[in-house]
């Protein structure tokens, strides 16, 4: 832990020097007493500032993916292992990404969501965390640096495009009798990538304990899979194509459609749900230019 004077601390020291010079020049005993009293307070403040960071324990969490241009928030659990409260602790990746914890109770753990800009797609490495404090008087700043294993997936920035209707015409893989909406055929266990809208909540409620979620099945109709193809994007550069595909994925998921993704050299089979959405957007994030 490094403790250095702040701007206010340097001014405080300069003021003490001036006061001491005046007290010596005019032989003011009360002036000497005041200077030494204030200097003692400054020395005590150094100890309190140092102790405000001493024995703090940081544990990194798992950040949520974001789109390019947004601000990623990295969760860090800050644990106070001592029996005294901590106050005004700042955590940051850089000068403009500050998160302040006003109070950390004794023996407890609090969550800090440290912001970090995400300008480009791919994997975001925020760099080292700076933990700092100016408690209690603001005359000194104690800081420490650490580099926990933190990273975040940044999706391409989605572009809203009316061409999703045109893409919807390029469907394939009709599957009769597996997803129609005419005749109820029974119940089956829900898969991880399926929407919660098809869950038979009444059946689950009758035997909720220890039973997986059940999904309704229908016969008598057909379903078609929506393919989001790299070759259908009306753009020339790679980043624009990836942004269009990201916008189509967001729109297809919003409309509860089954969709697959075709990239140069990679294909993701049709599906839906948060896990499938993440798999498709992650493929776009790490697509080689």
C-alpha positions, 0 to 999 in steps of 0.5 A: 500500500502506497501513501502519498499526499494529495493536493490538499495535503501539500497545501496543508504542509505549506500552510504549516510551514508558513505558520511555523515561520510566523510563530518563530518570527514573533515568538508565539508559544500558542502558534507553536502549539497550534502548528504541532497540533495540526502536524500531529493530526496530519501524522495520525491521518496517514495511519488511518488512511493506510489502515482503511485499505489494510487487509481488504480481500478482493474476489473477482466475479463473472461479468456479463457480455456487452455489445461494442460501444457499451460499458462493461461492468466487472463484479468484484466482491470486496471483503472486510476481514477486520472488525472495523468499518471501512469508508470511501474506498474507490475501485477503478481500472483507469482514471475515468472508470471509478466505483466508490464504496461508501462503507464496507461493514466490519466482517462483511462482503460487498459487491462492486461493479467497476465500469470499463468502456468496451469500444471493440468486439472480442475479449475485453481485458480491463487491466489492473484494478487500482484500490484507493482511499482518501479517508479520513481527511483527504490529505493523503491518498493510499492506493494499491494495485492488483490484477485479478483474472478478469475478462469480458466478451464484447459482442459486435454492435447490433444494427437494426435492419429491415432486411430481417424480413428478407432473410426470413424468406431464406428458411430451410429444414422444415420439420413436420409434426415437431413444432406445429400449433394445431393438436396437443401431443403431450409433454416432454422435458425442456431443453436448455436452449428452449424458450420459457413461453412453451413451458406447461406451468400448470403441470409443473405446479402440480409436481414442482419438487424434484421435477424438471420443467415440462414443455408442450408438444403439438402435432399437425403443423410444420416449423421452419428454421431461420438461417442467418447467413453471412452471404446475405448481408448487404455490406462489404466490410467485415464489421458492418456484416457482423453488426447486421448479423448481430442485429438480426440475432437480437430481432429473431430472439425478440420474436421467439424464432428458431434461427441458425447462423452461418459464417465463413467456415462455421455453422451453428444449428438452429435453436433459441433461448439465452444460451443459443443467443450467446453462442451465436453472438460469441461466434460473431465476437471472435470471428476473424476479420 
